[in-house]
Amino acid sequence: MYEQQTAHPLRSLRPELFPRGALAAAERIQASGAQAYFVGGAVRDLLLGRPVRDYDLATDLRPEQLEALFPRTHSVGAHFGTILVVDGGETYEVTTFRRDGLYSDGRRPDTVEWSDSIEEDLTRRDFTVNALAYDPFAGRLVDPASGREDLQAGIIRAVGNPEVRFAEDGLRLLRAVRIAAQLEFEIEPLTLRALVVCGAMLERIAPERIREEFDKLLELERPSSGIALLHETGLLRRFLPELADCYGVPQNPHHAYDVFHHSLAAVDRATRDNPVVRLSALFHDLGKPETRVQMDDTASFHGHQFNGERHADRIMRRLRYPNETRERVMHLVRHHMFHYTPDWTDGAVRRFLRTIGPENVEELFLMRAADTLGNGLRRRIAPELKELRRRSDDLLARESALSVRDLVIGGQDLMTELGLAPGPEIGRVLRELLEDVLDQPELNTRETLLERARALVTSPGDDPEDAPGDA
């Protein structure tokens, strides 16, 4: 529900707040007799006293004039007036003032016309808090849509008619939610209503663009506020129906939240600097809705990690995530349901590490910690998890053999020393040797393993992969 926000004190803009390189680029443009303004998010964030990611400029110079003015430029959208200028070792996006024609594809204007007016250029922008321009040399703030007032009030409001703004580019639906979550602002009623009315516009947006905007949301300190708003407006179901299906699914009495809100609490507690961990924390329980079985006063979710892995795979393929990211997330979701007890032997810990893979241990523990702290009833990580982490680190530091590749002998040794022919027998023997070494790492010597291999060849046993493990 929309509520008037507490006033946000705004900082006065001064040239010294801008990087020297960006000021030099603006000065060069103005020295040519043209206009140059800093625009959009940089002005907004400087007014709020927030860190600035990019310093974008707008000018009445045409793209070809910019290319002539700066010795190093890259054309990333000259048809739409955007040039990347490389100056002083930094890169700045410089856009020519313009007015847009119709957006028939729901993404970009069919035609653009150059303009000489910064005010006219600002009226085509998405939200009032982004429709700001500042001339650092004249000390002039241009604000035709009253964005400064909305910044003070903590409001996200579309420029002009919100339904028209969202029809021009459906990605603005997600941008509105992400910016509101990023700034901890409210979305004003007409703009909020348009998020619901225009939701179908997301279906016209390329999956890669949706992924990029969603990834920006996941980078925030509390992505849960944005994801909750996506659900309330119906937008979440349009691109993440698997997560929306978790809403209202009760858990057992050991959880404070339903599956949806537990997933949101977990993603908030996942480390911000690792997108794989954040995605895994968000997706780890996607398999619970279809595996839930009520049992008296509790519920079970047997095998939900395998269903969750399949859901994560489908989502990340749909949103065109890189294969390496998708596979790492799937792996963490599949293996997040390990249950450690202090009576695990060192061999059991090694088997756990073999299954997880040493390269995935750090991320799995980070994801499991987020899962634990997102429970709603727990305030600390379980001591058992800390103990397993300590034991895992200790065993990894000793460089214990965790896979057949870590054995000091290989298939070629078995063929040379024992006369074995290439085939499945070699794999069986090596796996048996690994089982011995997992329990007793000191056996990983050439002489010992060859002696054991001779015994295995003369008295073959069952393949250990068919037997239950102790972890």
N, C-alpha and C positions, 0 to 999 in steps of 0.2 A: 504494500500500500504506500502511496506517495505521502510523504510528510515533509513539511518545511524543515530544511537542515539548519544546523547552527552555522552562523556566519563564518566564513573562512577569511582570515586576514590576508591581504595580498601584498606582495612586495612591490616596491617601486622599481621600474625597469631603468637600467643605466647601461651605457656602452660597455663598462668594464665587466659586466656579467657575461658577455659573449666572448668566445675564444678569439684570439688575435687573428688566426687564419680566416675565420668566418667574417670578421670585421673587415679584413683586407679584401676579401672577395666582394663584399658589399660596397666598399669604398671604390674599388676599381670600376664597378658598374656605374656608380653615381658620377665618378670622374669622367665617364664617357658621355655624360649629359642625360642618363636614363634614371629611372626610379629603381630603388632596391629596398625591399622590406624583408625582415624575418617573419615567417608565417607559421601558423598551425601549432603543433605540439610543443615546439621550443618556446614560443611566447607563452602559451598556457602554463607549461611547467615552471618557467622562470617566475611567472607571477605567483604561482603557488609555493615557490621555494623548493621545488622538487628537482631531482637529477634529470638532465636532458640527454636523450639518446642521439638525436639528429638535429642539426641546424639547417632548416630548409629556407630557401630564399625565393622571392617572387619579384618579377621585374616586367617592365613594358618592352624590353628588348626582345626581338624575335629569336628563335633558336639559331638561325644562321649568323645573327649578330653576336650572340654569345660565343659561338664557336670561333668567330673571328677575334673576339676580345680576349679569350683565354687560350693559351698555347696548348693546354691539355684538357680535352673534353671527351665524354663518351655519350653517345646518343642512346638513351634507354626508352625514349618515348617522344621523339621530336615531333611526331604527328600531333601529339597532344601537348606540345610545348615544354617537355621536360628534358633537361640536359644535365648530366653529371659533370661537374666542374672539379678538376683536381688542381688545388692551389695550396701552396705552403705545406705540402705533404698530406693534406687532408682532402676528403671528397665531400662535396656539397651538392644537393639536388636543387637546381634552379629552374623555376617554371615561369613561362610567359603568362602574363595576365590573359584570361580568356573568358568567353561565354560559351556554354555548351548547348548543343542541339539535343535532339531526342536520344534516349537510351533504349533502343529497340531490343538489344540483347540482354538488358538487365545487368550490364557490367560496365560498359564504357560508352561515351557519346558517339553517335553516328557521325557528327560533324562538330568542329570547334571553330570559333572565330576569335582572332586576337583582339585584345582590348587594351586601352590605355589607362584603365581605371582600376585601382586596387580595390575600391569598394565593390565594383561589379564582379571582380574575381572572387571576392570573399562570399558573395551571396550564393555561389554554386557549391559551397563546401558543406560537409555533412552536419556538424553540430556547432552550436553557437560558441562553445568553448574552444573550438578549433578555428573559428572564423575570425581570427585576430591577426593583425599585422603590426609590426613595429619598425620604425625608421630610427636606428640608433644615433644617427648624426643630428637629426632634427628633434629627437626625443618625442616623436609623435606615435601614439597608439591609435590604430584604426580599428573600429569596433562597430560595424553597421548593424550587427544582430544582437547587440547587448550581451555579448559573451562574458564580459567582465562581471556583470551583475550575476550571471548564472554561476560563474566561478565562486563568487562570494557566497552565494546561496547554496552551493553544493548541488547543482542541478545539471543533468544532461538533457538537452533540448535540441531537437532537429532544427536546422535552419529552414524557415518557411513551413510548408506543409509536410509533415513527417511521412505521410504515405507516398508523396511524390519523391522525397529523398530516398526512401527505401526501394521504390520501384526503379530508380535510376541504377542502383547497385545493391543487390540483395546482401552482399557481404557486410553492408552497414548495419544490418540487424545484429550480427555478432559483434561488430565494433562497438555498438552502443552498450552492449552488456559488458564487454571487456573493459571499456573505458570507465564505466560506472563502477565496476569492481576495483579497477586499478586506483581510481581517485577516491573510492568510498563515497560516491555521490549517489543520489536518487535519480531515477528517470522520471521526468515530469509526465503527468497523466496522458496527454495526447500522444506523446512519443511512445509511451509504454503501450497504449492501446494499439498503435500502429505496428508494434513488434508482433502482436498477436494477429492482427488483420493481414499483415503482409508476409506471414511466415512462409507461405508457399514459394516466395521468391528465392529461398535457399536452394530449391531444387534446380535452379538455373545456374548455380554457382559451381565452378570446377572444384572437384574434391581437394585438389592441392591448395586452393585458396582457403577453403574451410579449415583444412589441417593447419595451415600457417597461422590463421587467426586463433584457432583453438590452442595451439602451442604457446602463443603469446599469453593467453589466459592462464595456462598452466605454469607460466613463469612467475606469476604474482605470488605475493606472500600468502594470501588466502584465496586460492582459486575457487573454494567452495561457494563463496557468495555469488560469483558469476555463474557457476554451474547450477546453483539453486534457482537463480533468476531465469536461466535458459529453460529449466523445467517448468517454472511457473508460467512462462509465456508460450509453452508448447514448442519452442525451437529445438530443445534437446532431442525430442522424439524424431525430429526430421533428419538428424544426422547421427544420433547415438541412441537409437531405440532400445538397444540392449541395456544401457544404463538406466534409461527411463523406466524400463520394466522392473527395476529393482525397488522402485518407490512403493512404500507401504508393505513390503514383504517382511513379516516379523522374523526376528532371530530367536535364539534361545535366551533364557534368563541371564546368561553371562554377558549379554550385550545391552547397552543402553539405547541403541538406535536400531531402526530398521536397516535393511541392507543398503539402501540408497544413501541414507544419511551417514551410515558407518563408512561407506566408500568416500564420501566427501570429507569426513573427519580425517580419514587416513591420508588422502592426498594433501591436505593442509599440513600434515605432520611429516610428509616425505621431504627429503632434501630438495631445495629449489634448484640447485646447480646440476642436477642429474635428471634429464627428461625421461630416461628409461625407468628410473625408480618411481617418478611421479605417475607415469602412465600405468605402471604395474600396480601401484597402490590404488589407483582409480578403478582398474579393471579386475583386480584379483578375485572379487566375489561375484562376477557377472554370471557365474554358473549356478548361483544359489536359487533363483526363483523356480527353475524347473526340477531341481533336485530336492526341494524341501519336503520333508515328511514329518507330520505332526505326531508326537508320541507323548500322550498324557499332557504334562505341563511343560514340555520342552519340544524342541524340533531338531531334526538331523538334516545334514546336507551332504550325504555321502557322495564322494566323487565329484564335488562341485568344481574342484580345481581343473579337472579335465574338460568339463563343459566350458569353464571360464577361459581356458586356453584356446578353445575353438572360437569362442566369441571374440577374444582379443585378435585372433588371426583374421577373422572376417572383417572386423572394424578397421584394422590397420591396412588391410588390402584395399578396402573401400575408400579410405582416405589417402591412399597412395603413400604410406610411410615407407621409408627406405627398408629394404629387406633385412639389413643387419639390425636395425632398431626393432622391427617387428619380431624377429626371432629371439632377441634378448628379452623382450617383454613377455612373449609367450613362455619362454623358459622359466622366468621368475614366477609367473602365474601358476604354471604347472607344479612347481616345487615348493610353493609357499606353505604347504600343510605338513611340514616335518614336525615331529614330536620328540624332542630330546628329553632324556632322563639321565640323571647323574650316573646311573649304572652302565651307561654305554662304555664299552671297551675302547681302547685306542683304535682297534681294528674297525669297530663300528663307526667311529668318527672318520676314519680314512675312507670307508665305503660311502659315507655321506658326502665327503668331499669329492670322491670319484664321480658320484651321481650328479652333483651340482656343477662340478668343474671349478678348479681353483680360480679361474678368471672371473667367475660369477659370484664368488663368495661375498665380496664386499657389497654388491648391489642387493643380494638376497637378504643379508642381515639388515641393511638399511630399509628395505621394503617391509620386512617382518616387524621391525621396530615401529614403522609407521602404522602398520596393521594393529599392533598391540596398543599403541597410544591413541588410536582412533576408536578404540572399543567404547569409550565413554564412561566406563567404570574403573579404568586403571589410570594411575597417575605416573607409573614408572615402567620401565622395561623389566620383564621377568628375570630374576637372578639366573634361571636356567639358561636363558638365551645368552646372557653375558658369559656364562661359564662355557657354553659351546663355542662362542666366538673366541674366547681365550684359548681353548684347546685346539681349535682349528688353526688359529694363527701360529700356535706353537708347533703343530705338526707340519704346517706349510713351511715354516722357517727351517725345519730339519731337512727339507727337500725329500720327503718320503715319496716312494713310488706310488702313484695313484692310478696309473693306467698301464696297459701292456707296453706302450711306448717308453715307459720309464724303467722297464726291466733292463738289466745289463746285457741280456742276450735277446736275440730276436729269431725270427723264422729262419733266416739264413744259417744261424748257428745250429738250429735243430736239424736242418737238412745236411749240413757239413759234418757235424759231430755224431748225430744219431742215424743218419741215413734216411731220414723221413722224406717222403715225396711231397711236393706241393699239394695242398688240399686242406680240408676242414680239420684234419687231425692236428695240424700245427696250431691253429687257432685255439682248439680245445686245450692243448697242453699249456700254451701261454696263459690262458685264462686261469687254469688251475694254479700255475706258478704265481700269478698275481694274487690270488686268494691267500696263498701262503705268506707272501710278502706284505700284504695288507695287515696281517696279524703279527708278523715278525719282520720288520724292515731289515734287520741285520742279515736275513737270508739272501738279500739281493746282491749276491756275488756270483761271478761266472761259474766257479767250481761247484758251489752249492746248488745252483739252479740246474746245471747240466746233470748233476747226480740225481736230483729230484725228477728231472724230465725223463731220465732213463727208466726210473721206477714207474712213472706214469705211462710210458709207452708199453712196458711189459705187463702192467696191471692197470689198464684204463678204467677210470671210474665215471660217474655221472658228470655231465657238464654242469659246473656250478651255476651257470646262468639259469638252469632249470630249478635250482633249489632256493628256498627262501633265505634271504639275508638276515643278519642280526641287527640291522638298523632300518 
